[in-house]
Amino acid sequence: MRKQIAAANWKMNLTLKEGEALLDAISAKPHTLLANQEAIFAVPFPYISMAQAKVGAKTNVFVAAQNCSDKASGAYTGEVSVTMLQSMCVKYVVIGHSERREYFNENNELLAQKVNICLENKTTPIFCCGEPLEIRESATQNEYVAKQLTESLFHLSEESIAHVVIAYEPIWAIGTGKTASSEQAQEMHAFIRSHIASKFGQTIADAISILYGGSVKSANAVEIFSQPDVDGGLVGGASLIADEFVAIINALKK
Ligand code: PGA
């Protein structure tokens, strides 16, 4: 069965102390992760060591970075390389979040480089895709998302694509309180899977985890995660509240 993942995306929130307190509070609340389930915490770079110390030793719990450089190393002041992250035992990196696409001009071509450098360093990219509101309103979201996937992932080998996690995050649902309906999420996830299958074959497509992101909370997680092609969520706002995130972990499909 595909991996089911509850991934927290803290974005640029919380002080170190607040982050520590949040991880302690989550650890203290009852939650179980089955063999095919994972909880991932995508924390700001300076908190990676702290988060590793708090939860890194737990079974099926991982610390992730929210971004990485497309370059291997060198004179790139302020950047963080995948090699650095790997040296800190970081297994996952969020790549191409819509906020990075929008505010930091990250395009499909650059994101293909970031995906490559992650995979070359045995680090799993959580590759984000998703359409803005005007695209959804013009009913061209499938073409839009297909282009994102094609331009950033279709150069990969079958072996490499198997190590990618995809997160579908409709931009109009991020931080807005507006969630895609479970039907809208399922429809797009099935489309993403079929698009991956068209290039890499059904077996590979069936094994890739596709997370939904956009105003996931405890109140809607069970319904969204129960959709056949939804394999968990990438969660922003609700991941900053211990009770919420624990409930979201517990909502993962069994
Ligand atoms: P949200 O953010 O859950 O606050 O909508 C999701 C994300 O941007 O990953």
Residues whose N, C-alpha, C, O or C-beta is under 5 A from the ligand:
A	BS01	PGA	N9 A173 I174 G175 T176 G213 G214 S215 V216 L234 V235 G236 G237 A238
